Structures are given as structure tokens and as C-alpha cells.
Amino acid sequence: MVAVPQARRPAAAVLWALAERLTKLLHDAREPLIGQIKLAWWRDMMAMLASDPAALPRGEPLLAALQASWGGKGGLDALPDAAEAMLLAEDDDARADGSMAFGAALFALSGGGEDSGRRWGLVWGAALQEGALEAHQLFAAARNRPSLPRENSMETGRF
């Protein structure tokens, strides 16, 4: 957060709070169908946030914070979509794809590079795995991705 310009910190903080909420939803999901229902609700809320922020339901603090920083802006629906891909992933390729999609979307919305986000997403996905082999495969995929040059992409962020 220190690297994010002061004016964009509230938007960055609430974006990452959304990512944390979706991650917790995935971690806690014992039944994929229940997880899908919850992710569908978040997807609908992100669509409403982009098209009609005043219509958002009251009482959910995260939605109120998102409305203040992201109301009228699109793109947040990519996060529940990628989380759902991760929830339903049944093989190594699907887990890697879902992980990278989540990281790429989160980093793009944060004003960073999607390639860096893909590497981060693989580590994120590994942390969600219950099986050691699946986690190891995602960590290895992250390690094997080509390194990217550092750049100050916060200047062009979407906040």
C-alpha cells in the first residue's frame, strides 16, 4: 500500500478486501453448489456496482465501501468469475488457469501488470489447495514463470 498514491489507497484497500472475501468464500466452501450460489451473488453485486451503484442492497459493509470507490466502474466481475473457475477446477490445468485468471484480474484492477498477477495468482491458488501435491504443482508453476522487469505501474492504475 505504501507504493500506492495516497488518493488511490481507499480504492486499493477495498479491492483487496474484496479479493480477501472471495478467497475466504473459496476456502470455506464445503459444497461447490453453495460456493457457486455465493459467487453468483457477488457477481451480480459487481454488475450492479458498475451499472447502478445506488441500487446496491444496504447492510453489507464491503458493498458500501466498494460503492464509495468503485461505483460506476466495471471490471470487478472478473474476480468472482475467476474464483468460480477455481472452485470448480477438477484438474491441474484448470486450477492453474483459475489461479492465474484471479491474479491477473486483481493486478490489472490494481494498476499492475497482468503477467505479475498470473504468478501471484499461482501462489494464491496453491495456498487454497488441501492436497500437498496440488499445492506443490502450483508453486512450481509460479516459480517456472519467466521473471518480469520491475516497473512503476501504479502511475497508470485504474483506481
Backbone hydrogen bonds in HBPLUS format (Angstrom, degrees):
<---DONOR---> <-ACCEPTOR-->    atom                        ^
c    i                          cat <-CA-CA->   ^        H-A-AA   ^      H-
h    n   atom  resd res      DA  || num        DHA   H-A  angle D-A-AA Bond
n    s   type  num  typ     dist DA aas  dist angle  dist       angle   num
A0004-VAL N   A0001-MET O   3.05 MM   3  5.21 148.0  2.15 103.8 113.5     1
A0008-ARG N   A0005-PRO O   2.83 MM   3  5.52 144.5  1.96 122.2 132.5     2
A0009-ARG N   A0006-GLN O   3.31 MM   3  5.36 160.0  2.35 104.3 110.2     3
A0012-ALA N   A0008-ARG O   3.03 MM   4  6.25 158.0  2.08 153.8 160.7     4
A0013-ALA N   A0009-ARG O   2.82 MM   4  5.93 164.4  1.85 156.9 160.9     5
A0014-VAL N   A0010-PRO O   3.07 MM   4  6.23 162.5  2.10 148.3 152.2     6
A0015-LEU N   A0011-ALA O   3.04 MM   4  6.09 149.5  2.13 140.7 149.3     7
A0016-TRP N   A0012-ALA O   3.03 MM   4  6.25 164.9  2.05 153.2 156.2     8
A0017-ALA N   A0013-ALA O   2.92 MM   4  6.12 137.2  2.11 137.2 149.9     9
A0018-LEU N   A0014-VAL O   2.97 MM   4  6.19 147.0  2.08 140.9 148.4    10
A0019-ALA N   A0015-LEU O   3.05 MM   4  6.45 156.0  2.11 144.9 151.5    11
A0020-GLU N   A0016-TRP O   2.91 MM   4  6.10 151.4  1.99 139.4 147.2    12
A0021-ARG N   A0017-ALA O   2.90 MM   4  6.16 154.1  1.97 145.0 151.8    13
A0022-LEU N   A0018-LEU O   2.93 MM   4  6.22 163.5  1.96 157.3 160.9    14
A0023-THR N   A0019-ALA O   2.92 MM   4  6.06 152.1  1.99 144.3 152.6    15
A0024-LYS N   A0020-GLU O   2.91 MM   4  6.13 158.6  1.95 149.8 155.2    16
A0025-LEU N   A0021-ARG O   2.94 MM   4  6.19 153.8  2.01 144.7 152.3    17
A0026-LEU N   A0022-LEU O   3.00 MM   4  6.31 156.2  2.06 146.0 151.4    18
A0027-HIS N   A0023-THR O   2.87 MM   4  6.13 162.3  1.90 151.9 157.4    19
A0028-ASP N   A0024-LYS O   2.85 MM   4  5.96 155.8  1.90 152.5 158.1    20
A0029-ALA N   A0025-LEU O   3.01 MM   4  5.96 126.7  2.31 140.3 152.6    21
A0034-ILE N   A0031-GLU O   3.12 MM   3  5.46 120.1  2.49 108.6 122.0    22
A0035-GLY N   A0031-GLU O   3.12 MM   4  6.43 163.2  2.15 157.1 162.3    23
A0036-GLN N   A0032-PRO O   2.80 MM   4  6.05 153.4  1.87 150.8 158.3    24
A0037-ILE N   A0033-LEU O   3.00 MM   4  6.26 153.1  2.07 145.7 152.4    25
A0038-LYS N   A0034-ILE O   3.04 MM   4  6.34 161.4  2.08 151.4 155.7    26
A0039-LEU N   A0035-GLY O   2.88 MM   4  6.11 159.4  1.92 150.8 157.0    27
A0040-ALA N   A0036-GLN O   2.80 MM   4  5.96 149.9  1.89 145.9 154.4    28
A0041-TRP N   A0037-ILE O   3.08 MM   4  6.38 149.2  2.18 143.1 150.7    29
A0042-TRP N   A0038-LYS O   3.12 MM   4  6.50 158.8  2.16 147.6 152.5    30
A0043-ARG N   A0039-LEU O   2.82 MM   4  6.07 153.9  1.89 148.2 156.1    31
A0044-ASP N   A0040-ALA O   2.87 MM   4  6.10 159.6  1.91 148.4 153.5    32
A0045-MET N   A0041-TRP O   2.91 MM   4  6.18 153.6  1.98 148.0 155.8    33
A0046-MET N   A0042-TRP O   2.90 MM   4  6.14 150.6  1.99 146.9 154.4    34
A0047-ALA N   A0043-ARG O   3.02 MM   4  6.31 151.4  2.10 147.5 155.1    35
A0048-MET N   A0044-ASP O   2.93 MM   4  6.17 157.3  1.98 147.1 153.7    36
A0049-LEU N   A0045-MET O   2.78 MM   4  5.93 150.7  1.86 143.0 151.9    37
A0050-ALA N   A0046-MET O   3.12 MM   4  6.30 146.6  2.24 137.4 144.7    38
A0051-SER N   A0047-ALA O   2.97 MM   4  6.20 156.8  2.02 148.1 154.7    39
A0052-ASP N   A0048-MET O   2.67 MM   4  5.12 155.3  1.73 139.9 148.8    40
A0072-GLY N   A0049-LEU O   2.87 MM  23  6.09 174.9  1.87 153.5 151.8    41
A0055-ALA N   A0052-ASP O   2.95 MM   3  5.68 157.5  2.00 124.9 131.4    42
A0056-LEU N   A0053-PRO O   3.27 MM   3  5.60 168.1  2.29 111.3 114.4    43
A0063-LEU N   A0060-GLU O   3.03 MM   3  5.42 119.5  2.41 108.7 123.1    44
A0064-ALA N   A0060-GLU O   3.12 MM   4  6.47 157.2  2.18 155.0 162.1    45
A0065-ALA N   A0061-PRO O   2.98 MM   4  6.24 156.8  2.03 148.7 154.8    46
A0066-LEU N   A0062-LEU O   2.84 MM   4  6.06 157.1  1.90 148.7 155.6    47
A0067-GLN N   A0063-LEU O   2.81 MM   4  5.98 154.3  1.87 147.4 154.6    48
A0068-ALA N   A0064-ALA O   3.14 MM   4  6.39 149.8  2.23 142.3 149.2    49
A0069-SER N   A0065-ALA O   3.29 MM   4  6.59 150.0  2.39 145.6 152.3    50
A0070-TRP N   A0066-LEU O   2.60 MM   4  5.26 159.3  1.64 156.7 163.2    51
A0071-GLY N   A0067-GLN O   3.22 MM   4  4.42 138.6  2.40 113.7 115.1    52
A0073-LYS N   A0070-TRP O   2.97 MM   3  5.42 157.6  2.03 142.4 141.4    53
A0078-ALA N   A0075-GLY O   3.20 MM   3  5.91 165.7  2.22 117.8 122.1    54
A0079-LEU N   A0076-LEU O   3.13 MM   3  5.84 155.1  2.19 117.6 123.1    55
A0081-ASP N   A0077-ASP O   3.26 MM   4  6.40 158.9  2.30 146.6 152.9    56
A0082-ALA N   A0078-ALA O   2.99 MM   4  6.09 160.9  2.03 143.6 148.2    57
A0083-ALA N   A0079-LEU O   2.89 MM   4  6.08 156.5  1.95 151.4 158.9    58
A0084-GLU N   A0080-PRO O   2.89 MM   4  6.03 150.6  1.97 143.5 150.6    59
A0085-ALA N   A0081-ASP O   3.06 MM   4  6.39 152.2  2.14 144.3 151.9    60
A0086-MET N   A0082-ALA O   3.02 MM   4  6.32 149.7  2.12 143.8 151.7    61
A0087-LEU N   A0083-ALA O   2.87 MM   4  6.15 152.0  1.95 145.6 153.9    62
A0088-LEU N   A0084-GLU O   2.98 MM   4  6.18 154.7  2.05 153.0 157.8    63
A0089-ALA N   A0086-MET O   3.33 MM   3  5.12 153.1  2.41  96.4 104.1    64
A0095-ARG N   A0091-ASP O   2.95 MM   4  6.21 157.7  2.00 155.7 162.7    65
A0096-ALA N   A0092-ASP O   2.93 MM   4  6.14 159.8  1.97 150.2 155.8    66
A0097-ASP N   A0093-ASP O   2.85 MM   4  6.05 162.0  1.89 149.7 155.1    67
A0098-GLY N   A0094-ALA O   2.91 MM   4  6.02 166.7  1.92 148.7 152.4    68
A0099-SER N   A0095-ARG O   2.96 MM   4  6.02 161.1  1.99 145.8 151.6    69
A0100-MET N   A0096-ALA O   2.91 MM   4  6.05 167.8  1.92 152.3 155.8    70
A0101-ALA N   A0097-ASP O   2.89 MM   4  6.02 153.5  1.96 146.8 154.7    71
A0102-PHE N   A0098-GLY O   3.03 MM   4  6.21 159.6  2.07 148.1 152.8    72
A0103-GLY N   A0099-SER O   3.03 MM   4  6.31 172.2  2.04 155.2 157.1    73
A0104-ALA N   A0100-MET O   2.83 MM   4  5.88 162.9  1.85 149.0 154.5    74
A0105-ALA N   A0101-ALA O   2.99 MM   4  6.04 162.8  2.02 145.8 150.5    75
A0106-LEU N   A0102-PHE O   2.95 MM   4  6.12 167.2  1.96 153.9 157.8    76
A0107-PHE N   A0103-GLY O   2.92 MM   4  6.02 166.4  1.94 152.4 156.2    77
A0108-ALA N   A0104-ALA O   2.91 MM   4  5.95 156.6  1.96 144.6 151.8    78
A0109-LEU N   A0105-ALA O   2.95 MM   4  6.11 164.0  1.97 151.3 155.5    79
A0110-SER N   A0106-LEU O   2.97 MM   4  6.10 135.8  2.17 136.1 148.8    80
A0112-GLY N   A0107-PHE O   2.72 MM   5  4.90 150.9  1.80 160.7 152.5    81
A0111-GLY N   A0108-ALA O   3.12 MM   3  5.18 153.2  2.19 100.6 108.9    82
A0117-GLY N   A0113-GLY O   3.08 MM   4  6.34 152.6  2.16 142.4 150.8    83
A0118-ARG N   A0114-GLU O   2.83 MM   4  6.14 141.8  1.98 146.5 156.2    84
A0119-ARG N   A0115-ASP O   3.34 MM   4  6.70 157.5  2.39 146.2 150.1    85
A0120-TRP N   A0116-SER O   3.00 MM   4  6.31 168.7  2.02 153.8 157.0    86
A0121-GLY N   A0117-GLY O   2.69 MM   4  5.80 154.4  1.75 146.7 154.9    87
A0122-LEU N   A0118-ARG O   3.06 MM   4  6.36 145.8  2.18 144.4 151.6    88
A0123-VAL N   A0119-ARG O   3.35 MM   4  6.75 154.2  2.42 148.0 153.9    89
A0123-VAL N   A0120-TRP O   3.08 MM   3  5.25 118.0  2.48  99.8 114.5    90
A0124-TRP N   A0120-TRP O   2.86 MM   4  6.18 158.5  1.90 153.3 160.5    91
A0125-GLY N   A0121-GLY O   2.77 MM   4  5.96 162.4  1.80 151.2 155.5    92
A0126-ALA N   A0122-LEU O   2.95 MM   4  6.12 150.0  2.04 140.0 148.2    93
A0127-ALA N   A0123-VAL O   3.09 MM   4  6.37 151.2  2.17 146.5 153.2    94
A0128-LEU N   A0125-GLY O   3.08 MM   3  5.18 140.5  2.24  99.3 110.7    95
A0129-GLN N   A0126-ALA O   3.17 MM   3  5.39 156.1  2.23 106.9 114.0    96
A0135-ALA N   A0131-GLY O   3.10 MM   4  6.31 162.8  2.13 149.3 154.4    97
A0136-HIS N   A0132-ALA O   2.84 MM   4  5.96 162.3  1.87 149.0 154.5    98
A0137-GLN N   A0133-LEU O   2.95 MM   4  6.18 155.8  2.01 148.7 154.7    99
A0138-LEU N   A0134-GLU O   3.17 MM   4  6.47 154.4  2.24 145.9 151.9   100
A0139-PHE N   A0135-ALA O   2.92 MM   4  6.20 162.3  1.95 157.1 162.5   101
A0140-ALA N   A0136-HIS O   2.85 MM   4  6.03 160.0  1.89 150.8 156.5   102
A0141-ALA N   A0137-GLN O   2.94 MM   4  6.13 151.0  2.03 139.8 147.9   103
A0142-ALA N   A0138-LEU O   2.95 MM   4  6.22 153.0  2.03 146.8 153.6   104
A0143-ARG N   A0139-PHE O   2.93 MM   4  6.21 160.9  1.96 151.1 156.3   105
A0144-ASN N   A0140-ALA O   2.93 MM   4  6.08 148.0  2.04 146.4 154.9   106
A0145-ARG N   A0142-ALA O   3.29 MM   3  5.44 156.4  2.35 102.6 109.5   107
A0156-THR N   A0153-SER O   3.17 MM   3  5.71 150.8  2.26 112.3 118.8   108
A0157-GLY N   A0154-MET O   3.36 MM   3  5.03 169.9  2.37 103.1 103.2   109
